[in-house]
């Protein structure tokens, strides 16, 4: 008796194997996409966590950590694949309570709009950037010698981070960045910007010796023997009359019709300003005095912090 059971023909078997192959390939692709999505989500969450940790560090210490201090300062210093996160920071913000005192930061971030990044949106005064290497395990975000950090379009060929080797390939970094203004807002910086401390001047009397001082605080003081700040006075009738002398470290304080437009070298260096003299008879009255002070935020340029305060000095007969 013959059996009616039939086996697969070679053609049928081939079709089954092709179907199985397609299923396995599709499953593999879906698995790869799921892993890539999970990696991106995890890296993004870790960079946000690191950013918040740096806010806390700055709030407590008044500075950013140096490179070696990054890992101890944050909860996660490695990405999903176990690679170290890139920490790009302004070194000027790592000492002397600089976070709250400085007016500017040295980095400029460019969000590229085309492949060569000749078209971009610029964000200036970047305090720090953190970057993870993405699915290609290649960090491609870095700062050039001019302090420019480029965030390329996803998929564009680039590699600006030679520290882990140069592999120019599709850009897929996950990044977070913070401006100095945002860092200051999250670091409790109220009261540490440059300011003139005096709110009023003591009253003067004609024929009597007078002495007062003008003080400043905050900002980025100059170092060295030249004095912490630079001073200038609006050229007012009181200053022009020479009935009182305004000096800093023994030099007459510069008087100008427009102090803000004067170069830094024209301002008078000193920790404070002394006001001394004996008002002569007939000089009684109330005099407006506009005082300007600038710090050393930008020693080689003109981007210092500048503060002004208007005071009234009353001279009684």
C-alpha positions as CSV (number, residue, x, y, z in Angstrom):
1,X,0.0,0.0,0.0
2,X,1.5,3.3,-1.0
3,X,1.6,6.3,1.5
4,X,-0.1,9.5,0.4
5,X,2.1,11.6,2.6
6,X,4.1,14.2,0.5
7,X,7.2,16.1,1.5
8,X,8.4,19.5,0.5
9,X,9.7,20.0,-3.0
10,X,12.9,21.9,-3.3
11,X,11.1,24.9,-4.6
12,X,8.7,24.9,-1.7
13,X,11.6,24.6,0.7
14,X,13.4,27.4,-0.9
15,X,10.4,29.7,-0.6
16,X,10.1,28.8,3.1
17,X,13.7,29.6,3.7
18,X,13.4,32.9,1.9
19,X,10.4,33.8,4.1
20,X,12.3,32.8,7.2
21,X,15.3,34.9,6.0
22,X,13.1,38.0,5.5
23,X,11.5,37.5,8.9
24,X,14.9,37.2,10.6
25,X,16.2,40.2,8.7
26,X,13.2,42.3,9.6
27,X,13.5,41.2,13.2
28,X,17.1,42.1,13.3
29,X,16.5,45.5,11.8
30,X,13.7,46.2,14.3
31,X,16.0,45.1,17.1
32,X,18.7,47.4,15.9
33,X,16.3,50.3,15.7
34,X,15.0,49.6,19.2
35,X,18.6,49.4,20.6
36,X,19.5,52.7,18.8
37,X,16.4,54.4,20.1
38,X,17.1,53.2,23.7
39,X,20.7,54.3,23.4
40,X,19.7,57.8,22.3
41,X,17.0,58.2,25.0
42,X,19.5,57.0,27.7
43,X,22.3,59.2,26.5
44,X,20.0,62.2,26.3
45,X,18.7,61.6,29.9
46,X,22.3,61.1,31.2
47,X,23.4,64.4,29.6
48,X,20.5,66.3,31.1
49,X,21.4,64.7,34.5
50,X,25.0,65.8,34.1
51,X,23.9,69.3,33.2
52,X,21.8,69.5,36.3
53,X,24.7,68.2,38.4
54,X,26.9,70.9,37.0
55,X,24.3,73.5,38.0
56,X,24.4,72.2,41.5
57,X,28.2,72.1,41.6
58,X,28.4,75.7,40.3
59,X,25.8,76.8,42.9
60,X,27.9,75.4,45.8
61,X,31.4,76.2,44.5
62,X,31.0,79.3,42.4
63,X,33.0,77.6,39.6
64,X,32.8,74.8,37.0
65,X,34.8,71.6,37.7
66,X,38.0,71.1,35.6
67,X,38.2,68.1,33.3
68,X,39.4,65.7,36.1
69,X,36.6,66.9,38.4
70,X,33.8,66.2,35.9
71,X,33.2,62.5,36.6
72,X,33.1,63.0,40.4
73,X,30.7,66.0,40.0
74,X,28.0,64.2,37.9
75,X,25.8,61.2,38.3
76,X,26.7,59.8,34.9
77,X,30.0,60.5,33.1
78,X,29.6,57.7,30.6
79,X,27.1,57.1,27.8
80,X,24.9,54.1,27.2
81,X,27.7,52.2,25.6
82,X,30.1,52.8,28.5
83,X,32.1,55.5,26.7
84,X,33.2,58.7,28.5
85,X,31.1,61.7,27.8
86,X,32.9,64.7,26.3
87,X,33.0,67.7,28.6
88,X,33.9,70.9,26.8
89,X,34.1,73.9,29.2
90,X,35.5,77.4,29.5
91,X,38.6,77.2,31.7
92,X,38.1,80.8,32.9
93,X,35.0,79.6,34.8
94,X,36.9,77.1,37.0
95,X,38.5,79.5,39.6
96,X,37.9,82.7,41.7
97,X,34.1,82.5,41.8
98,X,34.2,83.2,38.1
99,X,30.7,81.8,37.2
100,X,29.0,84.7,39.0
101,X,31.6,87.4,38.4
102,X,32.2,87.1,34.6
103,X,30.3,88.9,32.0
104,X,31.3,86.7,29.0
105,X,32.4,83.1,28.2
106,X,34.9,82.1,25.6
107,X,32.9,79.6,23.4
108,X,30.5,80.2,20.5
109,X,28.2,77.4,19.5
110,X,27.1,77.1,15.9
111,X,24.0,75.1,15.0
112,X,24.7,74.2,11.4
113,X,22.0,74.5,8.7
114,X,24.0,73.0,5.8
115,X,26.7,70.4,5.3
116,X,29.7,72.7,5.5
117,X,28.3,74.8,8.3
118,X,28.6,78.0,6.3
119,X,25.0,78.7,7.2
120,X,24.3,78.5,11.0
121,X,22.7,79.9,14.0
122,X,25.2,81.3,16.5
123,X,24.8,81.1,20.3
124,X,27.5,83.0,22.1
125,X,28.9,82.9,25.7
126,X,28.7,79.1,26.0
127,X,29.9,78.0,29.4
128,X,30.0,74.3,28.7
129,X,28.9,71.5,26.3
130,X,28.5,67.8,27.0
131,X,28.4,65.3,24.1
132,X,27.8,61.5,23.8
133,X,29.1,59.6,20.7
134,X,25.7,58.2,19.6
135,X,25.2,54.9,17.8
136,X,28.5,55.1,15.9
137,X,30.5,55.2,19.1
138,X,32.3,58.3,17.8
139,X,32.2,61.6,19.5
140,X,32.2,64.2,16.7
141,X,31.6,67.5,18.7
142,X,34.6,69.6,19.8
143,X,35.9,73.1,20.0
144,X,38.4,74.5,17.5
145,X,41.3,76.9,18.3
146,X,38.9,79.9,17.9
147,X,36.5,78.5,20.5
148,X,33.9,77.5,17.9
149,X,31.8,74.5,18.6
150,X,29.7,73.1,15.8
151,X,26.5,71.0,16.1
152,X,26.1,69.4,12.7
153,X,23.0,68.2,11.0
154,X,22.3,64.6,11.9
155,X,23.8,62.4,9.2
156,X,26.3,64.9,7.8
157,X,29.9,63.7,7.6
158,X,32.0,65.3,10.3
159,X,34.4,64.8,13.2
160,X,35.6,67.7,15.3
161,X,36.8,65.6,18.3
162,X,40.2,64.1,17.7
163,X,40.6,62.9,21.3
164,X,39.0,59.6,20.5
165,X,40.5,59.3,17.0
166,X,39.4,61.0,13.8
167,X,36.7,59.1,11.9
168,X,34.8,61.4,9.5
169,X,31.3,59.7,9.3
170,X,27.6,60.5,9.7
171,X,27.1,62.8,12.7
172,X,24.9,61.4,15.3
173,X,26.1,63.0,18.6
174,X,23.7,63.6,21.5
175,X,24.6,67.0,23.0
176,X,23.6,69.5,25.8
177,X,24.9,73.0,26.1
178,X,24.5,75.9,28.6
179,X,25.2,79.6,28.2
180,X,26.9,81.7,30.9
181,X,23.6,83.5,31.5
182,X,21.7,80.3,32.1
183,X,24.5,79.0,34.4
184,X,24.4,82.2,36.4
185,X,20.6,82.1,36.7
186,X,20.9,78.5,38.1
187,X,23.8,79.3,40.4
188,X,22.3,81.9,42.7
189,X,24.5,84.7,41.4
190,X,22.4,87.7,42.7
191,X,24.7,90.3,44.3
192,X,28.0,89.1,42.7
193,X,27.9,91.2,39.5
194,X,30.0,94.4,39.4
195,X,28.5,97.2,41.4
196,X,29.3,100.4,43.3
197,X,28.6,99.9,47.0
198,X,27.9,103.5,48.0
199,X,24.3,104.5,48.2
200,X,25.0,108.0,49.5
201,X,27.9,110.4,50.4
202,X,28.4,112.1,53.7
203,X,27.4,115.7,53.9
204,X,30.2,118.3,53.4
205,X,30.5,121.8,54.9
206,X,32.3,124.8,53.5
207,X,35.6,125.7,55.3
208,X,35.9,122.2,56.8
209,X,38.1,119.3,55.6
210,X,36.1,116.6,53.9
211,X,36.9,113.0,53.2
212,X,34.9,110.1,51.7
213,X,35.6,107.0,49.7
214,X,33.8,105.3,46.8
215,X,33.9,101.5,46.8
216,X,33.1,98.7,44.3
217,X,32.7,95.0,44.5
218,X,31.9,92.0,42.3
219,X,32.7,91.4,38.7
220,X,36.2,90.1,37.8
221,X,38.8,92.3,39.6
222,X,42.1,93.0,38.0
223,X,45.1,91.3,39.7
224,X,48.4,92.9,40.4
225,X,49.5,96.2,41.9
226,X,47.5,98.4,39.5
227,X,44.3,98.1,41.6
228,X,41.2,95.9,41.4
229,X,39.1,98.2,39.2
230,X,39.2,101.2,36.8
231,X,37.3,104.4,37.5
232,X,35.8,107.3,35.6
233,X,33.6,110.3,36.6
234,X,31.2,112.3,34.5
235,X,32.6,115.8,34.0
236,X,30.2,117.7,36.4
237,X,30.4,121.2,37.9
238,X,31.6,119.7,41.2
239,X,34.5,117.9,39.4
240,X,35.3,120.9,37.3
241,X,35.4,123.3,40.2
242,X,38.3,121.4,41.8
243,X,36.9,122.2,45.3
244,X,37.2,118.5,46.0
245,X,39.8,116.1,44.7
246,X,38.9,112.7,43.3
247,X,41.8,110.2,43.3
248,X,42.6,106.5,43.0
249,X,46.0,105.2,44.1
250,X,47.3,108.8,44.1
251,X,46.2,109.7,40.6
252,X,43.4,112.0,39.6
253,X,40.3,110.1,38.4
254,X,39.5,110.6,34.8
255,X,36.7,113.0,34.0
256,X,34.8,112.6,30.8
257,X,31.6,113.7,29.1
258,X,31.1,110.0,28.1
259,X,32.9,107.6,30.3
260,X,31.4,104.5,28.6
261,X,33.1,105.4,25.2
262,X,36.5,105.9,26.8
263,X,39.1,103.2,26.2
264,X,40.0,101.1,29.3
265,X,43.5,102.7,29.3
266,X,41.9,106.1,29.8
267,X,40.2,105.1,33.1
268,X,42.1,105.4,36.4
269,X,43.2,102.3,38.1
270,X,42.6,101.7,41.8
271,X,40.8,99.7,44.5
272,X,38.6,102.7,45.4
273,X,38.2,106.4,45.0
274,X,39.1,109.0,47.6
275,X,37.2,112.2,47.8
276,X,39.1,114.8,49.8
277,X,39.4,118.6,50.1
278,X,37.9,121.7,51.8
279,X,35.0,123.2,50.0
280,X,35.5,127.0,49.8
281,X,33.0,129.5,51.1
282,X,30.2,130.1,48.6
283,X,30.3,126.6,47.1
284,X,27.3,125.3,49.1
285,X,24.6,123.4,47.3
286,X,23.7,119.9,46.1
287,X,25.9,118.4,43.4
288,X,25.1,115.4,41.2
289,X,28.0,113.0,40.8
290,X,27.9,110.2,38.2
291,X,30.5,107.5,39.1
292,X,31.6,104.7,36.7
293,X,33.6,101.6,37.4
294,X,34.8,98.7,35.2
295,X,36.4,95.3,35.9
296,X,38.9,93.0,34.2
297,X,36.5,90.7,32.5
298,X,38.3,91.2,29.1
299,X,41.9,92.5,29.7
300,X,42.8,92.4,26.1
301,X,39.6,94.0,24.7
302,X,36.7,96.2,25.6
303,X,34.1,93.7,26.8
304,X,34.4,94.4,30.5
305,X,31.5,94.7,32.9
306,X,30.7,98.4,33.6
307,X,28.6,99.8,36.5
308,X,27.4,103.3,37.1
309,X,25.8,105.0,40.1
310,X,24.5,108.5,40.4
311,X,25.0,110.1,43.8
312,X,24.3,113.5,45.4
313,X,26.9,115.4,47.5
314,X,25.4,118.2,49.6
315,X,27.7,121.0,50.7
316,X,26.3,123.2,53.4
317,X,27.5,126.7,54.2
